[in-house]
Amino acid sequence: MSPVPEVSSPARDSPPMPWFGIDIGGSLVKVVYFEPTDGSEEVSDAHQNLKEFVKGRSAYCNIGTRDVHLQMDDVVVNHRRGSLHFIRFPTSEMKMFLRLVKTKRIASVSSTVCATGGGAYKFEEDFQKEVFLTIHKFDEMDSLIRGIQFVEQYNRRECYYWSEPVDDEKCKKVPFDFSNPYPFLVVNIGSGVSILAVYSENEYKRVTGTSLGGGTFLGLCSLLTGCDTFEEAIGLAEKGDSTKVDKLVKDIYGGDYLKFNLSGNTVASSFGNMNSKERRALASREDLARATLVTITNNISSIARMAALNEGIQRVVFVGNFLRVNTISMKLLAYAMEFWSTGALKALFLEHEGYFGAVGCLQELMRNPG
């Protein structure tokens, strides 16, 4: 990774404060706000009010949440030292967000906002009409990679893995040295899934993906259990038992399938037991949520493993808001990657999960302020 930049005078063509990076996804909007703390420039009243609003709370108008535990202090952006604040809200609440932007008079201090993700195109006209802001769009995959590189520079404990993922008593997070990462695979799990092979700081390619991602999990859970939010779906899954829904190897063979070293507890058919009226009657909402989560996670794991083997890459980094408050999936991914590759592949995770696109977007704005 590149060395941490030094503080100096900001470039003359720097964009006006405030500096935001916004990643508008299919389900969530991720916002990164840079708060300068070096006192090298006077701050306008509008910007000062915005700073106080962002820092003064962890929830905004019942729609947005600031992840205070992820705040990064003493970082350098475009030769300015400051803090990064991380905020998220549902994409479905975009109108409320724009109303908030208008109330805080952001357009009075800046005419442009940098954004990435599909929503940068979808909501471009809304930004112009509602709050008089022009969206400066950046490629979401470029932004993702730039964001990972930037955050890792400042947080050497950003990357970790799960040891003993199937043993609840022994399982724990272990820091992983990601200072010399290349090559690595990035599995970005949002509404859908994109998988990138990263070979160097400036060289990467998209190798594959799937439409079955976090949006699929929440959509199916909503249909099957009546839940409304991702947090509610995960909460149900934590209490459920997927083996009451899935058909296992032992349900077919009566035990293990020794010829192929398949444990009897291996899933043979996701939701396979739901063909039976009697088994359907026994399955709870929690069981259905757990089975849905396991199904989606196992599918992602399988695709990621094949992509890693095809590219000859051993480090697989899983990111995205699907992993937020979702240790079930992280442990499943950790176990599956190691077991099915007989130890050749390691599943890695990053603390800032779904915010890398927004961080990278902020970096791109500094590189291309026009």
C-alpha positions as CSV (number, residue, x, y, z in Angstrom):
1,M,0.0,0.0,0.0
2,S,1.1,3.6,-0.6
3,P,2.7,5.5,2.4
4,V,0.6,7.9,4.4
5,P,0.7,11.4,2.8
6,E,2.1,14.4,4.6
7,V,0.2,17.6,5.5
8,S,1.0,20.7,3.4
9,S,-0.9,23.6,1.9
10,P,-4.0,22.3,0.0
11,A,-3.9,22.4,-3.8
12,R,-5.1,25.7,-5.4
13,D,-7.7,23.8,-7.4
14,S,-9.1,22.0,-4.3
15,P,-12.9,21.8,-4.3
16,P,-14.6,24.1,-1.7
17,M,-15.5,22.7,1.7
18,P,-17.4,20.7,2.8
19,W,-15.9,17.5,1.3
20,F,-18.2,14.5,1.0
21,G,-18.0,11.1,-0.7
22,I,-21.4,9.5,-1.4
23,D,-22.0,5.9,-2.6
24,I,-25.6,5.5,-3.6
25,G,-26.4,1.8,-3.8
26,G,-29.5,-0.1,-4.5
27,S,-30.4,-0.5,-0.9
28,L,-28.2,1.8,1.2
29,V,-26.6,5.2,0.7
30,K,-23.2,5.5,2.3
31,V,-21.9,9.0,3.1
32,V,-18.3,9.9,4.2
33,Y,-17.8,13.4,5.5
34,F,-14.3,14.9,6.0
35,E,-14.1,17.2,9.0
36,P,-10.9,19.4,8.9
37,T,-9.2,19.7,12.3
38,D,-6.0,21.4,11.4
39,G,-7.4,24.9,11.6
40,S,-5.5,26.1,8.5
41,E,-8.6,27.8,7.0
42,E,-11.5,29.8,8.2
43,V,-14.8,27.8,8.1
44,S,-18.0,29.4,6.8
45,D,-21.0,29.6,9.1
46,A,-22.9,27.1,6.9
47,H,-20.0,24.7,7.1
48,Q,-19.6,25.2,10.8
49,N,-23.3,24.5,11.3
50,L,-23.0,21.3,9.2
51,K,-20.0,20.1,11.3
52,E,-21.9,20.6,14.5
53,F,-24.9,18.8,13.1
54,V,-22.9,15.8,11.9
55,K,-20.9,15.4,15.1
56,G,-23.7,16.3,17.5
57,R,-25.7,13.1,17.0
58,S,-25.5,9.5,15.8
59,A,-29.0,9.4,14.2
60,Y,-30.6,11.9,11.8
61,C,-34.3,12.4,11.3
62,N,-35.0,8.8,12.0
63,I,-33.5,7.8,8.7
64,G,-29.7,8.1,8.9
65,T,-27.2,6.6,11.3
66,R,-23.6,7.7,12.0
67,D,-21.4,4.7,12.7
68,V,-19.4,6.4,15.5
69,H,-17.2,3.4,16.1
70,L,-15.9,3.6,12.6
71,Q,-14.8,7.3,12.8
72,M,-11.2,7.8,11.6
73,D,-9.2,10.6,13.2
74,D,-5.9,12.2,12.2
75,V,-6.2,11.3,8.5
76,V,-4.9,13.4,5.6
77,V,-7.1,14.3,2.6
78,N,-5.7,16.5,0.0
79,H,-3.0,17.8,2.4
80,R,-5.6,18.6,5.0
81,R,-5.6,16.8,8.4
82,G,-8.9,15.9,9.9
83,S,-11.5,13.2,10.7
84,L,-13.7,11.0,8.6
85,H,-17.3,10.4,9.7
86,F,-19.4,7.5,8.3
87,I,-23.1,7.8,7.8
88,R,-25.7,5.5,6.2
89,F,-29.4,5.6,5.4
90,P,-31.8,3.6,3.2
91,T,-31.9,4.6,-0.5
92,S,-35.6,4.5,-0.2
93,E,-35.3,7.7,2.0
94,M,-33.5,9.7,-0.6
95,K,-36.2,12.4,-0.7
96,M,-35.9,12.9,3.1
97,F,-32.1,13.1,2.7
98,L,-32.4,15.8,0.0
99,R,-34.7,17.7,2.3
100,L,-32.1,17.5,5.0
101,V,-29.4,18.7,2.6
102,K,-31.6,21.7,1.7
103,T,-32.2,22.6,5.3
104,K,-28.5,22.6,6.1
105,R,-27.8,24.9,3.1
106,I,-25.0,22.8,1.7
107,A,-25.5,24.3,-1.8
108,S,-24.6,27.7,-0.3
109,V,-21.0,26.6,0.2
110,S,-20.6,24.0,-2.6
111,S,-22.2,23.6,-6.0
112,T,-21.0,20.0,-6.6
113,V,-21.2,16.7,-4.7
114,C,-19.1,13.7,-5.7
115,A,-21.0,10.4,-5.9
116,T,-20.6,6.9,-7.1
117,G,-22.9,3.9,-7.4
118,G,-25.9,3.4,-9.6
119,G,-27.8,6.0,-7.7
120,A,-25.4,8.7,-8.8
121,Y,-27.1,8.4,-12.2
122,K,-30.6,7.6,-11.0
123,F,-30.9,10.6,-8.6
124,E,-28.8,13.1,-10.6
125,E,-31.8,15.1,-11.7
126,D,-33.2,15.1,-8.1
127,F,-30.0,16.6,-6.8
128,Q,-30.1,19.4,-9.4
129,K,-33.8,20.2,-9.0
130,E,-34.3,19.8,-5.3
131,V,-31.1,21.1,-3.8
132,F,-29.3,22.8,-6.8
133,L,-26.3,20.5,-6.6
134,T,-24.4,19.0,-9.5
135,I,-23.3,15.4,-9.1
136,H,-19.7,14.7,-10.1
137,K,-19.9,11.0,-10.9
138,F,-17.0,8.5,-10.4
139,D,-16.8,4.8,-11.3
140,E,-17.9,2.7,-8.4
141,M,-15.3,-0.1,-8.9
142,D,-12.4,2.5,-9.1
143,S,-13.8,4.1,-5.9
144,L,-14.1,0.8,-4.1
145,I,-10.4,-0.1,-4.7
146,R,-9.2,3.5,-3.9
147,G,-11.2,3.4,-0.7
148,I,-9.8,0.1,0.5
149,Q,-6.3,1.3,-0.2
150,F,-6.8,4.6,1.6
151,V,-8.4,3.2,4.8
152,E,-5.8,0.5,5.1
153,Q,-3.1,3.1,5.2
154,Y,-4.5,4.6,8.4
155,N,-5.8,1.6,10.2
156,R,-3.3,-1.3,10.3
157,R,-6.0,-3.3,12.2
158,E,-8.5,-2.8,9.4
159,C,-8.2,-6.3,8.1
160,Y,-8.9,-9.5,10.1
161,Y,-10.0,-13.1,9.8
162,W,-12.1,-15.5,11.9
163,S,-10.2,-18.3,13.6
164,E,-12.1,-21.5,14.5
165,P,-15.3,-20.1,12.8
166,V,-17.5,-23.2,13.6
167,D,-16.6,-23.3,17.3
168,D,-18.6,-20.6,19.2
169,E,-16.4,-20.8,22.3
170,K,-13.1,-20.6,20.5
171,C,-14.0,-18.4,17.5
172,K,-12.5,-15.0,17.6
173,K,-11.4,-12.1,15.3
174,V,-7.7,-12.1,14.5
175,P,-5.9,-9.0,12.9
176,F,-4.3,-9.7,9.5
177,D,-1.4,-7.8,8.1
178,F,-2.7,-6.4,4.8
179,S,0.2,-4.0,4.2
180,N,1.5,-6.1,1.3
181,P,-1.8,-7.4,-0.1
182,Y,-1.4,-8.0,-3.9
183,P,-2.9,-9.9,-5.5
184,F,-6.2,-10.2,-3.8
185,L,-9.8,-10.8,-4.7
186,V,-12.5,-8.4,-3.5
187,V,-16.0,-9.8,-3.1
188,N,-18.3,-6.7,-2.7
189,I,-21.6,-7.9,-1.3
190,G,-24.3,-5.2,-1.6
191,S,-27.8,-5.7,-3.2
192,G,-26.0,-7.9,-5.6
193,V,-22.4,-9.2,-5.7
194,S,-19.4,-8.1,-7.8
195,I,-16.0,-9.9,-7.6
196,L,-12.8,-8.1,-8.6
197,A,-9.3,-9.4,-9.0
198,V,-6.8,-6.7,-7.8
199,Y,-3.2,-7.2,-9.0
200,S,-1.6,-3.9,-8.0
201,E,-2.5,-0.3,-6.8
202,N,-3.7,0.6,-10.3
203,E,-4.5,-2.8,-12.0
204,Y,-7.7,-4.7,-11.4
205,K,-10.5,-6.4,-13.3
206,R,-14.0,-7.6,-12.6
207,V,-14.0,-11.3,-13.0
208,T,-17.6,-12.2,-12.1
209,G,-20.6,-11.5,-9.9
210,T,-24.1,-12.7,-9.1
211,S,-27.5,-11.1,-8.7
212,L,-28.1,-13.1,-5.5
213,G,-26.8,-10.8,-2.8
214,G,-27.9,-8.8,0.2
215,G,-31.0,-7.5,-1.6
216,T,-32.0,-11.0,-2.4
217,F,-31.6,-12.0,1.3
218,L,-33.8,-9.2,2.5
219,G,-36.3,-9.6,-0.3
220,L,-36.9,-13.3,0.4
221,C,-36.9,-12.8,4.1
222,S,-39.5,-10.1,3.8
223,L,-41.7,-12.5,1.7
224,L,-41.2,-15.5,4.0
225,T,-41.2,-13.9,7.4
226,G,-42.9,-10.5,7.1
227,C,-39.8,-8.6,8.4
228,D,-39.2,-5.1,7.2
229,T,-35.5,-4.3,7.8
230,F,-32.1,-5.9,7.4
231,E,-31.5,-5.7,11.1
232,E,-34.8,-7.5,11.8
233,A,-34.0,-10.2,9.3
234,I,-30.6,-10.8,10.8
235,G,-32.1,-10.9,14.3
236,L,-34.5,-13.6,13.2
237,A,-31.7,-15.6,11.5
238,E,-29.7,-15.5,14.7
239,K,-32.4,-17.4,16.5
240,G,-33.2,-19.9,13.7
241,D,-32.1,-23.4,12.7
242,S,-31.6,-23.8,8.9
243,T,-31.4,-27.6,9.2
244,K,-35.2,-27.6,9.8
245,V,-35.6,-26.1,6.3
246,D,-32.6,-27.5,4.2
247,K,-32.2,-31.1,3.1
248,L,-28.9,-32.4,4.4
249,V,-26.6,-35.1,3.1
250,K,-27.6,-37.3,6.0
251,D,-31.3,-36.9,5.0
252,I,-30.5,-38.6,1.8
253,Y,-27.7,-41.0,2.7
254,G,-28.5,-41.6,6.3
255,G,-25.1,-40.3,7.4
256,D,-21.9,-39.0,5.8
257,Y,-21.0,-39.5,2.1
258,L,-17.5,-40.8,2.8
259,K,-16.4,-41.2,-0.8
260,F,-16.4,-37.5,-1.3
261,N,-15.6,-36.6,2.3
262,L,-19.0,-34.9,2.7
263,S,-20.3,-34.7,6.3
264,G,-23.9,-35.7,6.9
265,N,-24.6,-32.1,8.1
266,T,-23.6,-30.7,4.7
267,V,-26.5,-28.9,2.9
268,A,-27.5,-31.1,-0.1
269,S,-30.5,-29.0,-1.1
270,S,-31.3,-25.5,0.2
271,F,-35.0,-25.4,1.3
272,G,-35.2,-29.0,0.2
273,N,-37.3,-30.0,3.3
274,M,-39.9,-27.5,2.4
275,N,-41.3,-29.8,-0.2
276,S,-43.0,-31.6,2.7
277,K,-46.2,-30.2,4.1
278,E,-45.3,-31.6,7.5
279,R,-41.9,-30.0,7.6
280,R,-43.3,-26.7,6.4
281,A,-45.6,-26.7,9.4
282,L,-42.7,-27.2,11.8
283,A,-40.5,-24.4,10.3
284,S,-40.6,-21.1,12.2
285,R,-40.0,-17.6,10.9
286,E,-36.6,-17.7,12.5
287,D,-35.7,-21.0,10.7
288,L,-36.8,-19.6,7.4
289,A,-34.6,-16.5,7.9
290,R,-31.6,-18.6,8.9
291,A,-32.0,-20.9,5.9
292,T,-32.3,-17.9,3.6
293,L,-29.1,-16.4,5.0
294,V,-27.2,-19.6,4.7
295,T,-28.4,-20.2,1.2
296,I,-27.3,-16.8,0.0
297,T,-24.0,-16.9,1.8
298,N,-23.1,-20.4,0.6
299,N,-23.8,-19.3,-3.0
300,I,-21.6,-16.3,-2.6
301,S,-18.9,-18.5,-1.1
302,S,-19.0,-21.0,-3.9
303,I,-18.7,-18.3,-6.6
304,A,-15.9,-16.5,-4.8
305,R,-14.0,-19.8,-4.3
306,M,-14.2,-20.6,-8.0
307,A,-13.1,-17.1,-9.0
308,A,-10.1,-17.3,-6.7
309,L,-9.1,-20.6,-8.0
310,N,-9.5,-19.5,-11.6
311,E,-7.3,-16.4,-11.0
312,G,-4.8,-18.2,-8.9
313,I,-5.4,-15.9,-5.9
314,Q,-5.3,-17.0,-2.3
315,R,-6.5,-13.9,-0.4
316,V,-10.2,-13.2,-0.7
317,V,-11.5,-10.0,0.9
318,F,-15.2,-9.8,1.6
319,V,-16.7,-6.3,1.9
320,G,-20.1,-4.7,1.7
321,N,-23.0,-3.8,4.0
322,F,-24.4,-7.3,3.8
323,L,-21.7,-8.1,6.4
324,R,-22.8,-5.4,8.8
325,V,-24.1,-6.9,12.1
326,N,-23.9,-10.2,10.3
327,T,-21.3,-12.4,12.0
328,I,-23.3,-15.5,10.9
329,S,-22.3,-15.0,7.2
330,M,-18.8,-14.0,8.0
331,K,-18.2,-17.2,9.9
332,L,-19.9,-19.3,7.2
333,L,-17.7,-17.6,4.6
334,A,-14.6,-18.2,6.7
335,Y,-15.3,-21.8,7.2
336,A,-16.4,-22.6,3.7
337,M,-13.4,-20.9,2.0
338,E,-10.9,-22.8,4.1
339,F,-12.7,-26.1,4.2
340,W,-13.6,-26.5,0.6
341,S,-10.1,-25.3,-0.6
342,T,-8.4,-27.6,2.0
343,G,-6.7,-24.6,3.5
344,A,-5.5,-22.9,0.3
345,L,-7.8,-19.9,0.5
346,K,-8.3,-17.5,3.4
347,A,-11.4,-15.3,3.9
348,L,-10.5,-11.8,5.0
349,F,-12.8,-9.0,6.2
350,L,-12.5,-5.3,6.7
351,E,-13.9,-3.2,9.6
352,H,-15.4,-0.5,7.4
353,E,-17.4,-3.0,5.4
354,G,-19.6,-1.0,3.1
355,Y,-18.0,2.4,3.1
356,F,-15.1,2.0,0.8
357,G,-16.9,3.2,-2.3
358,A,-17.7,6.5,-0.5
359,V,-14.2,6.9,0.8
360,G,-12.7,6.2,-2.7
361,C,-15.2,8.7,-4.2
362,L,-13.9,11.3,-1.9
363,Q,-10.3,10.5,-2.9
364,E,-11.3,10.6,-6.6
365,L,-12.7,14.1,-6.0
366,M,-9.4,15.3,-4.7
367,R,-7.6,13.8,-7.8
368,N,-10.2,15.2,-10.2
369,P,-11.7,18.3,-8.6
370,G,-13.1,19.6,-11.9
